[in-house]
Every structure is written in structure tokens, then in C-alpha cells.
């Protein structure tokens, strides 16, 4: 009887042992899964909530591993491996786009992968004022941190697939007059050539819109129109005077008179001067319209829409001269004697 009890007791102990092992193993697995879940959740969490946004540049063709390493180096993610796993899980690991991004360290990892897949890159806005030269644009873009001045000028001297550039002077001024003054947005690192193409395309778009408004009496081609518009741009201060100034210049051209535009002489100087000297007017250059007849070889600046329209639709007038008043407006004259009187009056500071 005692032996039977002992045998039964041993059997119960032997029967109980596997269940204990299973429970222990189950608890261990549960703890592991909870720990892994907590760890992976930590990897997905924002790296530095409330931190300042960081600019990140993703080069073209970069793999998800390269991108992950860059983000980890910038302190935006906790784990490159987690980044790649999340990108794969979202199905965007092959859709991450190059460019410059402004990424907040307060973004969770899944939001960062979505941002890079969206291509919502950081862009810098810049505005080119009417009348800027190609060299002034180059300086502006360097100040904005977009491209170096010398790189822009080198790119400006290149060839571009636009018929309106044919026959223009070589060098950086090759595209001058056709870099349309406007507000643009580009991503940091955008090559100078792409920026120039953007501005040339904008000019082409605007010119195609306004070209049908050209008066039938205006016999100039597009290069001549833009060249004259650039002179009008630098001479005029008031929009309502632009068509009148254009009309004066066209009258002079038709009569074989020199344009005698101060703007073309100032273009040849290192810096603008309030009053040109006799020596300035004697500068030997095809751009000096006090010495040569007709239009300069090319535009002296980049005209805006108003100046282009002024040449396409000039005022019909018999004026042949104008002189600037102190307030920026102009006095227009029909005869040289009247012009000389106005010049003496306004340049002496006695005019009203």
C-alpha cells in the first residue's frame, strides 16, 4: 500500500514538471516580446521633441541605408535599421526622394519616412527686381546662399535651347534681358544652369502671353524689343511713362537719331552716377548710344512685363527728348531748344 502511494506521488511530480517549464518559457517569451515592443516603440519615437529643425541634404541616387546613416548622424533618428524597416513596412523604401529637407527632431520616425517619400523639399525664395543685370542676379543668389557668383556667371555664358538667344553677345551677358524678373523658389543645391533655365522659361511664358498685343507698326524682332525694353526699364521710374519713353526712343530710331540714353552709358560704368560727365559720354563702346546709332548689341538689363509691353505698345507721340525731374518723372520735349531749356532747368535743381 505504501509503495503504491509513493509511485503515484512520483507520477504526479513527473506529470507536473513539463507544465512548469512551459509556463516559465511562456512568461519569458512574453517578457521578451514586451521588451522588444517597448524598445521598437522607443526607436519610433521622436529623437528630440521640441528641438530646432535641421536641414538635411539627400543626394540623388542615395540608398535607404545611406539616407538612414545621414539621419542618424544628424541626430534625427535613433536607429538606421529601424528607419529601413519602417520604410519597407510603409512600402516607400524605394521612393525616398533626393533634395534638401527641413526636418524637426520632434517628428516620429514614420513621419520622417513619409516626408522623404513625399519629396516636400526645403525651398529658398528669391526675388529678382526689374532692371537687374545678370551680374546683379549672380550677386543676389550668392547672398541667398544658393550658388556662388562665379558659378552663376559661368553658367550664364553657356548655350540654352531658345531661339531668342541667337545672335546675342557671348559671355555671361549672353542671357541678359531674358532672365525674367520675378519671385522664384528653388531647393538649396540647385545648379546654376537649372536656375537660369527656370528664368528663361518664365520669360518665354510671359512673352508668349503678351506678344499678341504688339502694335502692327512696331517692326522690331524679339531681340530688339527686349533690348529697347531694357533701356526703358532703366530710364523709367513711373509705369505710366514707360510707353511714352518707348515712343520717344522709337521716334529717334526711325529718324536715324542716336538714342543718347544715359542708361546705356551707366551700364558701362563700375557704379551708377547721378550726373554723367563729358568723359563718360565719350566711352568707346557699342553700348554707348551717345556715340553709336541704333540699338546696343544686346539688352543692358532684364526688363519686366511693363517695360516689354511699353515697347510692344508704345505711345504714338511726336516727342523726341526727355529729361528727368527731381521727383523721378520726366519732362518731354519736341525740339532740341525746348529740351535744352528743360535740361538747364531740372539739372540745375530749379525745376518744379
Kinemage of the C-alpha trace (Angstrom):
@kinemage 1
@onewidth
@group {chain A} dominant
@subgroup {mainchain}
@vectorlist {calphas} color= white
{ca unk a 1} P 0.000 0.000 0.000
{ca unk a 2} L 2.802 2.405 0.832
{ca unk a 3} L 4.620 1.548 -2.352
{ca unk a 4} L 1.556 2.369 -4.397
{ca unk a 5} L 1.279 5.817 -2.808
{ca unk a 6} L 4.932 6.528 -3.476
{ca unk a 7} L 4.599 5.524 -7.078
{ca unk a 8} L 1.522 7.675 -7.509
{ca unk a 9} L 3.284 10.658 -5.953
{ca unk a 10} L 6.269 10.322 -8.288
{ca unk a 11} L 3.936 10.146 -11.236
{ca unk a 12} L 2.243 13.382 -10.247
{ca unk a 13} L 5.599 15.166 -9.888
{ca unk a 14} L 6.748 13.867 -13.297
{ca unk a 15} L 3.462 14.912 -14.838
{ca unk a 16} L 3.658 18.417 -13.329
{ca unk a 17} L 7.224 19.299 -14.466
{ca unk a 18} L 6.595 19.964 -18.265
{ca unk a 19} L 3.800 22.420 -17.465
{ca unk a 20} L 6.082 24.370 -15.184
{ca unk a 21} L 8.649 24.564 -17.984
{ca unk a 22} L 6.026 25.693 -20.422
{ca unk a 23} L 4.727 28.415 -18.123
{ca unk a 24} L 8.255 29.627 -17.453
{ca unk a 25} L 9.010 29.668 -21.185
{ca unk a 26} L 5.746 31.477 -21.930
{ca unk a 27} L 6.469 34.111 -19.315
{ca unk a 28} L 9.983 34.581 -20.697
{ca unk a 29} L 8.692 34.950 -24.245
{ca unk a 30} L 6.058 37.404 -23.102
{ca unk a 31} L 8.647 39.462 -21.292
{ca unk a 32} L 10.887 39.364 -24.376
{ca unk a 33} L 8.080 40.466 -26.673
{ca unk a 34} L 7.067 43.242 -24.306
{ca unk a 35} L 10.681 44.322 -24.078
{ca unk a 36} L 11.135 44.236 -27.866
{ca unk a 37} L 7.883 46.121 -28.336
{ca unk a 38} L 8.927 48.772 -25.863
{ca unk a 39} L 12.370 49.004 -27.484
{ca unk a 40} L 10.981 49.294 -31.011
{ca unk a 41} L 8.406 51.843 -29.858
{ca unk a 42} L 11.286 53.829 -28.404
{ca unk a 43} L 13.083 53.675 -31.759
{ca unk a 44} L 9.992 55.070 -33.485
{ca unk a 45} L 9.600 57.942 -31.029
{ca unk a 46} L 10.882 61.473 -31.744
{ca unk a 47} L 14.612 61.876 -31.133
{ca unk a 48} L 14.490 65.324 -29.516
{ca unk a 49} L 10.938 66.639 -29.005
{ca unk a 50} L 10.928 70.417 -29.183
{ca unk a 51} L 14.345 70.614 -30.815
{ca unk a 52} L 15.158 73.027 -33.640
{ca unk a 53} L 14.597 71.821 -37.198
{ca unk a 54} L 17.685 70.598 -39.041
{ca unk a 55} L 18.469 70.939 -42.731
{ca unk a 56} L 19.292 67.610 -44.364
{ca unk a 57} L 20.547 67.158 -47.913
{ca unk a 58} L 19.809 63.837 -49.634
{ca unk a 59} L 21.927 63.354 -52.757
{ca unk a 60} L 20.402 61.882 -55.943
{ca unk a 61} L 20.532 58.084 -56.043
{ca unk a 62} L 21.114 57.688 -52.304
{ca unk a 63} L 20.031 54.292 -50.938
{ca unk a 64} L 17.781 53.913 -47.915
{ca unk a 65} L 20.844 52.724 -45.955
{ca unk a 66} L 22.768 55.876 -46.877
{ca unk a 67} L 19.788 58.068 -46.010
{ca unk a 68} L 19.339 56.283 -42.689
{ca unk a 69} L 23.006 56.799 -41.817
{ca unk a 70} L 22.738 60.510 -42.679
{ca unk a 71} L 19.659 60.964 -40.495
{ca unk a 72} L 21.300 59.132 -37.596
{ca unk a 73} L 24.422 61.277 -37.939
{ca unk a 74} L 22.238 64.401 -37.794
{ca unk a 75} L 20.602 63.087 -34.612
{ca unk a 76} L 17.140 62.839 -36.186
{ca unk a 77} L 16.599 59.080 -35.743
{ca unk a 78} L 17.709 56.564 -33.128
{ca unk a 79} L 18.370 53.575 -35.359
{ca unk a 80} L 19.276 53.292 -39.075
{ca unk a 81} L 17.948 49.723 -39.053
{ca unk a 82} L 14.598 50.837 -37.648
{ca unk a 83} L 14.407 53.512 -40.368
{ca unk a 84} L 14.925 50.928 -43.099
{ca unk a 85} L 12.411 48.513 -41.556
{ca unk a 86} L 9.758 51.225 -41.238
{ca unk a 87} L 10.378 52.418 -44.796
{ca unk a 88} L 9.982 48.821 -46.042
{ca unk a 89} L 6.836 48.327 -43.975
{ca unk a 90} L 5.360 51.521 -45.465
{ca unk a 91} L 6.394 50.458 -48.965
{ca unk a 92} L 8.419 53.637 -49.533
{ca unk a 93} L 11.973 52.324 -49.198
{ca unk a 94} L 12.465 52.762 -52.975
{ca unk a 95} L 10.531 56.025 -53.168
{ca unk a 96} L 12.709 58.237 -50.957
{ca unk a 97} L 13.496 61.393 -52.933
{ca unk a 98} L 16.654 63.459 -53.097
{ca unk a 99} L 16.775 67.136 -52.196
{ca unk a 100} L 17.132 69.385 -49.187
{ca unk a 101} L 14.676 68.920 -46.323
{ca unk a 102} L 13.997 70.814 -43.131
{ca unk a 103} L 13.281 68.054 -40.586
{ca unk a 104} L 12.242 68.549 -36.991
{ca unk a 105} L 13.782 66.170 -34.435
{ca unk a 106} L 10.326 66.191 -32.877
{ca unk a 107} L 8.968 64.069 -35.740
{ca unk a 108} L 8.472 60.343 -35.104
{ca unk a 109} L 10.344 58.017 -37.424
{ca unk a 110} L 7.301 57.032 -39.586
{ca unk a 111} L 6.605 60.733 -40.234
{ca unk a 112} L 10.197 61.254 -41.391
{ca unk a 113} L 9.994 58.402 -43.884
{ca unk a 114} L 6.720 59.785 -45.223
{ca unk a 115} L 8.263 63.252 -45.574
{ca unk a 116} L 11.197 61.908 -47.583
{ca unk a 117} L 8.854 59.905 -49.787
{ca unk a 118} L 6.671 62.948 -50.440
{ca unk a 119} L 9.543 64.978 -51.886
{ca unk a 120} L 8.391 68.037 -49.932
{ca unk a 121} L 11.849 69.587 -50.043
{ca unk a 122} L 13.046 72.784 -48.437
{ca unk a 123} L 12.954 75.716 -50.850
{ca unk a 124} L 14.531 79.159 -50.729
{ca unk a 125} L 12.607 82.091 -52.183
{ca unk a 126} L 14.319 84.915 -54.026
{ca unk a 127} L 13.025 87.892 -55.991
{ca unk a 128} L 14.792 89.413 -58.990
{ca unk a 129} L 13.825 93.103 -59.307
{ca unk a 130} L 13.077 94.628 -62.700
{ca unk a 131} L 16.148 96.140 -64.288
{ca unk a 132} L 18.713 93.882 -62.628
{ca unk a 133} L 21.707 92.856 -64.736
{ca unk a 134} L 22.951 89.279 -64.929
{ca unk a 135} L 25.820 90.211 -62.601
{ca unk a 136} L 23.444 91.686 -60.038
{ca unk a 137} L 21.402 88.473 -60.167
{ca unk a 138} L 24.571 86.437 -59.608
{ca unk a 139} L 25.390 88.550 -56.545
{ca unk a 140} L 21.834 88.210 -55.218
{ca unk a 141} L 21.880 84.414 -55.497
{ca unk a 142} L 25.211 84.215 -53.719
{ca unk a 143} L 23.814 86.356 -50.885
{ca unk a 144} L 20.908 83.921 -50.642
{ca unk a 145} L 23.361 81.051 -50.317
{ca unk a 146} L 22.070 79.339 -53.455
{ca unk a 147} L 25.027 79.424 -55.847
{ca unk a 148} L 28.412 81.075 -55.999
{ca unk a 149} L 28.537 84.235 -58.077
{ca unk a 150} L 31.263 82.906 -60.367
{ca unk a 151} L 29.368 79.641 -60.931
{ca unk a 152} L 26.253 81.530 -61.989
{ca unk a 153} L 28.185 83.760 -64.402
{ca unk a 154} L 29.912 80.724 -65.883
{ca unk a 155} L 26.559 79.008 -66.397
{ca unk a 156} L 25.107 82.196 -67.898
{ca unk a 157} L 27.735 82.028 -70.641
{ca unk a 158} L 26.534 78.592 -71.714
{ca unk a 159} L 24.200 77.610 -74.524
{ca unk a 160} L 20.475 77.278 -73.960
{ca unk a 161} L 17.804 75.895 -76.308
{ca unk a 162} L 15.959 79.145 -77.014
{ca unk a 163} L 15.872 80.779 -80.432
{ca unk a 164} L 15.614 84.276 -78.932
{ca unk a 165} L 19.194 83.961 -77.642
{ca unk a 166} L 20.665 83.589 -81.116
{ca unk a 167} L 22.924 86.441 -82.225
{ca unk a 168} L 23.433 87.845 -78.719
{ca unk a 169} L 26.910 88.646 -77.322
{ca unk a 170} L 28.846 85.754 -75.824
{ca unk a 171} L 29.909 85.592 -72.197
{ca unk a 172} L 27.723 85.950 -69.086
{ca unk a 173} L 25.668 88.677 -70.809
{ca unk a 174} L 24.508 86.088 -73.348
{ca unk a 175} L 21.271 85.537 -71.395
{ca unk a 176} L 20.889 89.119 -70.170
{ca unk a 177} L 17.475 90.572 -70.856
{ca unk a 178} L 15.822 87.156 -70.810
{ca unk a 179} L 16.201 86.263 -67.116
{ca unk a 180} L 12.691 87.348 -66.271
{ca unk a 181} L 12.343 89.446 -63.092
{ca unk a 182} L 10.042 87.533 -60.770
{ca unk a 183} L 9.862 85.638 -57.479
{ca unk a 184} L 11.229 82.108 -57.610
{ca unk a 185} L 11.563 79.190 -55.220
{ca unk a 186} L 14.382 76.675 -55.534
{ca unk a 187} L 15.840 73.997 -53.323
{ca unk a 188} L 19.299 74.551 -51.840
{ca unk a 189} L 21.931 72.973 -54.049
{ca unk a 190} L 20.024 73.592 -57.271
{ca unk a 191} L 22.644 74.007 -60.043
{ca unk a 192} L 23.045 77.463 -61.568
{ca unk a 193} L 22.075 76.150 -65.000
{ca unk a 194} L 18.710 74.913 -63.657
{ca unk a 195} L 18.008 78.319 -62.112
{ca unk a 196} L 18.828 80.042 -65.415
{ca unk a 197} L 16.608 77.611 -67.322
{ca unk a 198} L 13.778 78.365 -64.889
{ca unk a 199} L 14.120 82.105 -65.510
{ca unk a 200} L 14.420 81.704 -69.289
{ca unk a 201} L 11.307 79.532 -69.336
{ca unk a 202} L 9.478 82.162 -67.301
{ca unk a 203} L 10.478 84.848 -69.811
{ca unk a 204} L 9.308 82.676 -72.684
{ca unk a 205} L 5.977 82.094 -70.956
{ca unk a 206} L 5.384 85.801 -70.247
{ca unk a 207} L 6.498 86.928 -73.690
{ca unk a 208} L 4.198 84.445 -75.429
{ca unk a 209} L 1.331 85.848 -73.360
{ca unk a 210} L 1.954 89.493 -74.293
{ca unk a 211} L 3.403 89.178 -77.816
{ca unk a 212} L -0.059 89.092 -79.480
{ca unk a 213} L -0.607 92.634 -78.109
{ca unk a 214} L 2.204 94.005 -80.288
{ca unk a 215} L 1.171 97.016 -82.393
{ca unk a 216} L 1.386 96.401 -86.128
{ca unk a 217} L 3.595 99.486 -86.515
{ca unk a 218} L 6.301 98.035 -84.248
{ca unk a 219} L 8.691 96.442 -86.724
{ca unk a 220} L 11.262 95.094 -84.249
{ca unk a 221} L 12.130 91.437 -83.674
{ca unk a 222} L 12.186 89.889 -80.194
{ca unk a 223} L 15.870 90.649 -79.567
{ca unk a 224} L 15.366 94.310 -80.498
{ca unk a 225} L 12.192 94.535 -78.427
{ca unk a 226} L 13.895 93.162 -75.327
{ca unk a 227} L 16.963 95.362 -75.863
{ca unk a 228} L 14.841 98.506 -76.115
{ca unk a 229} L 12.670 97.357 -73.194
{ca unk a 230} L 15.810 97.012 -71.064
{ca unk a 231} L 16.693 100.653 -71.788
{ca unk a 232} L 13.146 101.754 -70.978
{ca unk a 233} L 13.375 99.746 -67.739
{ca unk a 234} L 16.487 101.611 -66.619
{ca unk a 235} L 15.232 105.033 -67.715
{ca unk a 236} L 11.662 104.963 -66.397
{ca unk a 237} L 10.636 105.291 -62.778
{ca unk a 238} L 6.867 105.603 -63.303
{ca unk a 239} L 4.850 102.881 -65.033
{ca unk a 240} L 2.621 105.366 -66.849
{ca unk a 241} L 5.683 106.945 -68.513
{ca unk a 242} L 7.128 103.726 -69.907
{ca unk a 243} L 5.053 103.686 -73.140
{ca unk a 244} L 5.867 107.379 -73.671
{ca unk a 245} L 9.616 106.830 -73.190
{ca unk a 246} L 9.427 103.859 -75.555
{ca unk a 247} L 7.655 106.084 -78.080
{ca unk a 248} L 10.412 108.718 -77.868
{ca unk a 249} L 13.144 106.136 -78.462
{ca unk a 250} L 11.261 104.612 -81.403
{ca unk a 251} L 10.817 108.078 -82.930
{ca unk a 252} L 14.565 108.668 -82.669
{ca unk a 253} L 15.396 105.290 -84.195
{ca unk a 254} L 13.068 105.894 -87.131
{ca unk a 255} L 14.669 109.278 -87.791
{ca unk a 256} L 18.195 107.869 -87.643
{ca unk a 257} L 18.993 109.813 -84.458
{ca unk a 258} L 21.161 108.430 -81.687
{ca unk a 259} L 19.211 107.221 -78.683
{ca unk a 260} L 21.505 109.143 -76.303
{ca unk a 261} L 20.316 107.118 -73.350
{ca unk a 262} L 22.143 107.769 -70.093
{ca unk a 263} L 21.218 104.237 -69.011
{ca unk a 264} L 23.421 102.722 -71.714
{ca unk a 265} L 26.388 104.781 -70.513
{ca unk a 266} L 25.766 103.910 -66.859
{ca unk a 267} L 25.789 100.263 -67.926
{ca unk a 268} L 29.460 100.726 -68.849
{ca unk a 269} L 30.426 102.281 -65.510
{ca unk a 270} L 31.506 100.398 -62.370
{ca unk a 271} L 28.633 102.077 -60.482
{ca unk a 272} L 25.744 104.426 -61.394
{ca unk a 273} L 26.387 108.174 -61.173
{ca unk a 274} L 23.780 110.893 -60.507
{ca unk a 275} L 25.197 113.024 -63.346
{ca unk a 276} L 27.316 111.706 -66.202
{ca unk a 277} L 30.477 113.577 -67.100
{ca unk a 278} L 31.619 114.560 -70.578
{ca unk a 279} L 34.285 111.854 -70.326
{ca unk a 280} L 31.606 109.257 -69.543
{ca unk a 281} L 29.734 110.150 -72.722
{ca unk a 282} L 32.914 109.572 -74.757
{ca unk a 283} L 33.411 105.949 -73.708
{ca unk a 284} L 34.184 103.926 -76.818
{ca unk a 285} L 31.693 101.070 -76.748
{ca unk a 286} L 28.888 99.750 -78.954
{ca unk a 287} L 26.693 100.127 -75.869
{ca unk a 288} L 27.296 103.893 -75.679
{ca unk a 289} L 24.272 105.267 -77.520
{ca unk a 290} L 25.694 108.773 -77.316
{ca unk a 291} L 28.355 107.670 -79.809
{ca unk a 292} L 26.676 104.967 -81.919
{ca unk a 293} L 23.370 104.945 -83.751
{ca unk a 294} L 20.756 102.280 -83.327
{ca unk a 295} L 20.305 99.815 -80.514
{ca unk a 296} L 23.138 98.327 -78.443
{ca unk a 297} L 24.291 94.775 -79.311
{ca unk a 298} L 22.045 93.352 -76.601
{ca unk a 299} L 19.946 94.198 -73.551
{ca unk a 300} L 21.568 96.202 -70.759
{ca unk a 301} L 19.309 94.704 -68.065
{ca unk a 302} L 16.410 92.325 -67.542
{ca unk a 303} L 13.138 94.173 -68.233
{ca unk a 304} L 9.855 93.352 -66.570
{ca unk a 305} L 6.419 92.899 -68.103
{ca unk a 306} L 5.538 96.628 -68.001
{ca unk a 307} L 8.621 97.649 -69.972
{ca unk a 308} L 8.139 94.863 -72.509
{ca unk a 309} L 4.537 95.946 -73.010
{ca unk a 310} L 5.666 99.566 -73.351
{ca unk a 311} L 7.782 98.640 -76.385
{ca unk a 312} L 5.108 96.367 -77.833
{ca unk a 313} L 2.525 99.139 -77.414
{ca unk a 314} L 4.413 102.469 -77.406
{ca unk a 315} L 2.594 105.777 -77.207
{ca unk a 316} L 2.119 107.496 -80.532
{ca unk a 317} L 3.850 110.812 -79.901
{ca unk a 318} L 5.934 113.479 -81.614
{ca unk a 319} L 8.275 113.877 -78.639
{ca unk a 320} L 11.983 113.369 -79.353
{ca unk a 321} L 13.562 114.242 -75.999
{ca unk a 322} L 13.028 113.849 -72.263
{ca unk a 323} L 14.866 114.837 -69.112
{ca unk a 324} L 14.433 113.539 -65.565
{ca unk a 325} L 12.830 115.696 -62.898
{ca unk a 326} L 13.864 115.522 -59.220
{ca unk a 327} L 10.716 113.514 -58.370
{ca unk a 328} L 11.595 110.737 -60.837
{ca unk a 329} L 9.141 111.788 -63.525
{ca unk a 330} L 10.278 113.247 -66.866
{ca unk a 331} L 9.747 116.379 -68.917
{ca unk a 332} L 9.191 115.609 -72.601
{ca unk a 333} L 10.135 117.940 -75.465
{ca unk a 334} L 9.563 118.085 -79.205
{ca unk a 335} L 12.530 120.279 -80.108
{ca unk a 336} L 16.176 120.400 -79.082
{ca unk a 337} L 15.820 124.037 -77.954
{ca unk a 338} L 12.962 123.127 -75.624
{ca unk a 339} L 14.915 120.118 -74.348
{ca unk a 340} L 17.982 122.223 -73.611
{ca unk a 341} L 15.883 124.654 -71.619
{ca unk a 342} L 14.311 121.804 -69.644
{ca unk a 343} L 17.704 120.240 -69.043
{ca unk a 344} L 19.099 123.502 -67.689
{ca unk a 345} L 16.045 123.945 -65.504
{ca unk a 346} L 15.891 120.472 -63.946
{ca unk a 347} L 19.562 119.580 -63.768
{ca unk a 348} L 20.266 122.892 -62.014
{ca unk a 349} L 17.718 121.979 -59.362
{ca unk a 350} L 15.437 124.926 -60.160
{ca unk a 351} L 12.699 122.968 -61.887
{ca unk a 352} L 9.303 122.078 -60.460
